[in-house]
Amino acid sequence: MKVWRHVPAQMAAQGEKVVRTLVEAGHQAYWVGGCVRDELMGREVHDMDITTSAMPQQVTELFPGSIPTGIQHGTITVVIEGIPFEVTTFRTEGEYEDHRRPTEVHFVTDVAEDLRRRDFTMNAIAIGLDGQPVDPFNGREDIQQRLIRCVGEAQERFDEDGLRMVRCVRFASVFQFRIALNTWKGLLHQRDKLGFIAAERIRTELEKMMKGPAPLRGLELLRRSRLISYARIQTSWERIAAADVSSLPLLGIDHRWMLLLFAMGLEPDEADQLLREWTFSNRQRERWVAVLRWEKELQRLVLNAEPGFDPGHAANRKAWIGMVLRFGQQTAEDWLTVRELKPEPLSHEQKQSSGRSEAGETENGFNWREWTLLGWRWNREIRLFGLKELAVGGSDLLAELQLKGGPWLGQLMQHLLLETASGDLQNSREELIEEARRVISRNEA
């Protein structure tokens, strides 16, 4: 029996039950693909795929309640005690449609024929109940050599499915493997096939790459191959390739993407459009672009400053707090986190026009690193973040002042919020109402 060392115990036990049930019914059955690869590499296994000689109907008869998730391609999802296992009949594949999907499949009885259709040798290894590997393409040796190599002819594999080229780069990045020379040449030869692949599928692979331990390696491989420039979405690829993101591994996944957008020198609206085209979620897009908008607002404040600009001046502290109230605390902290590791997102032309030196200072002596230190301190000093936290509301002010509502009321409430958040007012009903009276008196004068 196969002993799994990197699979959750419950998953391993239920997976064995699936394989054993198939074998005892007279069929061949093996674990295959990523679970075998990751076990051999000593990586944590998150799911288990099984390949079998049993036909799809035979699988469903053995496992009542199974789900025909891809029955046209021979795949049935078997769920045992809440754990899903994809069980796929041995198959070969016919011609591929649009360099993405096979137009037809043929069920076979030889596991080696099934393994022959797979993308890379490290994913073309099967293991049975006895723990003995079926490895006709020397995938174990390639894993030991830390090598990514296509099964058979690389050009054929990439022509069949253009997404495999991005997966190749992603695996090389995440596993920190080398790409075999013939596989690399095949990728370069077939990279135009990436134009047939939907943006969301490419984006999924890029997200996995960026989450990995060596995203810089993946970006370098993309730069060298110019692979993404052949995708349907070609916006700003040159900027991605040229971006200085050497600090990327020090950041979490959201901040990695923010740093990349910073380094590309994108305007906020440009970044918003790019992320829409790449089908990132609204949450990701809005959070990441907000940091660029924050940078733009801060540039306006700093680059328009008079000579002798003092970043620690009380007026700048209040301006910062006002931005936090408008953009939100998370945006401020996101900007500070990324800015500490990327002090120069401005283009060369912006540096020239603003008088900024390569050391990160303007002619008036302003230093972005100093600004980040002040920003962290000012964030800690903010006393409240929203109108609901004020001791008075708009209806309270109308009653006390005996006035009718209008746009002025919203402006007044924002003024009270800023003054209270910055500590210039106490958050008490009496003091806030008194300040409101002073503001109205000044305006009437």
SULLIN-V740590 format. One record per residue. N is the residue number from 1. OMEGA is omega in whole degrees, 0 to 359 (* if undefined). BURIAL is + if it has 16 or more other C-alpha atoms within 10 Angstrom, else -. Layout:
n = <N	N>
omega = <OMEGA	OMEGA>
burial = <BURIAL	BURIAL>
This chain:
n = <1	2	3	4	5	6	7	8	9	10	11	12	13	14	15	16	17	18	19	20	21	22	23	24	25	26	27	28	29	30	31	32	33	34	35	36	37	38	39	40	41	42	43	44	45	46	47	48	49	50	51	52	53	54	55	56	57	58	59	60	61	62	63	64	65	66	67	68	69	70	71	72	73	74	75	76	77	78	79	80	81	82	83	84	85	86	87	88	89	90	91	92	93	94	95	96	97	98	99	100	101	102	103	104	105	106	107	108	109	110	111	112	113	114	115	116	117	118	119	120	121	122	123	124	125	126	127	128	129	130	131	132	133	134	135	136	137	138	139	140	141	142	143	144	145	146	147	148	149	150	151	152	153	154	155	156	157	158	159	160	161	162	163	164	165	166	167	168	169	170	171	172	173	174	175	176	177	178	179	180	181	182	183	184	185	186	187	188	189	190	191	192	193	194	195	196	197	198	199	200	201	202	203	204	205	206	207	208	209	210	211	212	213	214	215	216	217	218	219	220	221	222	223	224	225	226	227	228	229	230	231	232	233	234	235	236	237	238	239	240	241	242	243	244	245	246	247	248	249	250	251	252	253	254	255	256	257	258	259	260	261	262	263	264	265	266	267	268	269	270	271	272	273	274	275	276	277	278	279	280	281	282	283	284	285	286	287	288	289	290	291	292	293	294	295	296	297	298	299	300	301	302	303	304	305	306	307	308	309	310	311	312	313	314	315	316	317	318	319	320	321	322	323	324	325	326	327	328	329	330	331	332	333	334	335	336	337	338	339	340	341	342	343	344	345	346	347	348	349	350	351	352	353	354	355	356	357	358	359	360	361	362	363	364	365	366	367	368	369	370	371	372	373	374	375	376	377	378	379	380	381	382	383	384	385	386	387	388	389	390	391	392	393	394	395	396	397	398	399	400	401	402	403	404	405	406	407	408	409	410	411	412	413	414	415	416	417	418	419	420	421	422	423	424	425	426	427	428	429	430	431	432	433	434	435	436	437	438	439	440	441	442	443	444	445>
omega = <179	176	180	180	185	179	174	188	181	178	179	182	181	175	177	179	179	181	182	178	179	181	181	175	175	181	169	178	183	163	186	170	189	181	178	179	183	176	179	181	182	180	178	180	183	177	184	174	183	176	188	174	180	176	182	180	178	177	181	177	179	184	178	182	177	188	180	188	180	189	179	176	175	184	175	176	178	181	179	181	175	181	181	174	175	181	186	178	174	182	164	185	178	179	180	180	178	176	181	186	176	179	178	176	178	180	184	183	183	182	180	177	177	181	183	184	189	191	186	185	181	177	184	179	177	178	180	182	181	179	181	182	167	192	185	184	174	179	179	178	179	176	179	179	181	188	174	184	179	169	181	183	183	182	179	181	182	176	179	185	183	180	181	180	178	176	178	179	180	178	180	180	185	181	184	177	170	174	180	186	181	177	177	178	178	178	181	182	187	188	177	179	178	178	179	187	181	184	184	177	177	180	179	179	179	178	178	178	182	178	187	184	184	182	179	178	179	179	178	178	176	178	183	183	187	187	186	178	178	177	179	180	183	185	170	180	179	178	177	183	184	187	174	183	185	181	187	185	182	188	171	191	180	181	175	179	177	179	179	178	175	187	178	180	183	167	181	181	176	179	179	180	180	181	174	181	179	175	171	181	178	180	180	185	184	180	184	182	179	180	177	178	176	180	181	180	181	176	180	180	187	186	177	184	177	174	183	181	179	183	182	182	183	180	179	175	180	177	178	181	176	178	178	180	180	186	183	182	182	180	179	181	175	181	181	181	182	184	179	182	179	187	185	177	182	177	178	181	179	178	182	185	182	182	182	176	179	178	177	181	172	180	180	173	182	182	183	179	177	180	180	177	178	182	178	181	181	177	181	184	181	188	177	191	183	182	182	180	179	182	176	175	181	180	177	182	180	180	182	185	180	179	175	181	179	180	181	184	178	179	179	180	178	177	179	179	181	181	180	180	182	177	180	174	171	181	177	183	184	183	180	178	178	177	178	178	180	181	181	179	179	182	180	179	*>
burial = <-	-	-	+	-	+	+	-	-	-	+	+	-	+	+	+	-	+	+	+	+	+	+	-	-	-	+	+	+	+	+	+	+	+	+	+	+	+	-	+	+	-	-	-	+	-	+	+	+	+	+	+	+	+	+	+	-	-	+	+	-	+	+	-	-	+	+	+	-	-	-	-	+	+	+	+	+	+	+	+	-	-	-	+	+	+	+	+	+	+	+	+	+	-	-	-	-	+	+	+	-	+	-	-	-	-	+	+	+	-	+	+	-	+	+	+	+	+	+	+	+	+	+	+	+	+	+	+	+	-	-	-	+	+	+	+	+	-	+	+	-	+	+	-	-	+	+	+	+	+	+	+	-	+	+	-	+	+	+	+	+	+	+	+	+	+	+	+	+	+	+	+	+	+	+	+	+	+	+	+	-	-	+	+	-	+	+	+	-	+	+	+	+	+	+	+	+	+	+	-	-	+	+	+	+	+	-	+	+	+	+	+	-	+	+	+	+	+	+	-	+	+	+	-	+	+	+	+	+	+	+	+	+	-	+	-	+	-	-	+	+	-	+	+	+	-	-	+	+	-	+	-	+	-	+	+	+	+	+	+	+	+	+	+	+	+	-	+	-	-	+	+	-	+	+	-	+	+	+	+	-	-	-	-	+	-	+	+	+	+	+	+	+	+	+	-	-	-	-	-	-	+	+	-	-	-	-	-	+	+	+	-	-	-	-	+	+	+	+	+	+	+	+	+	+	-	-	-	+	-	+	+	+	+	+	+	+	+	+	+	+	+	+	+	+	+	-	-	-	-	+	-	-	+	-	+	-	-	-	-	+	+	-	+	-	+	+	+	+	-	+	+	-	+	+	-	-	+	+	-	-	+	+	+	+	-	+	-	-	+	-	+	-	-	-	-	+	-	-	-	-	-	-	-	-	-	-	-	+	-	-	+	+	+	+	+	+	+	+	+	+	+	-	-	-	+	+	-	-	-	-	+	+	-	+	+	-	-	-	-	-	-	-	-	->
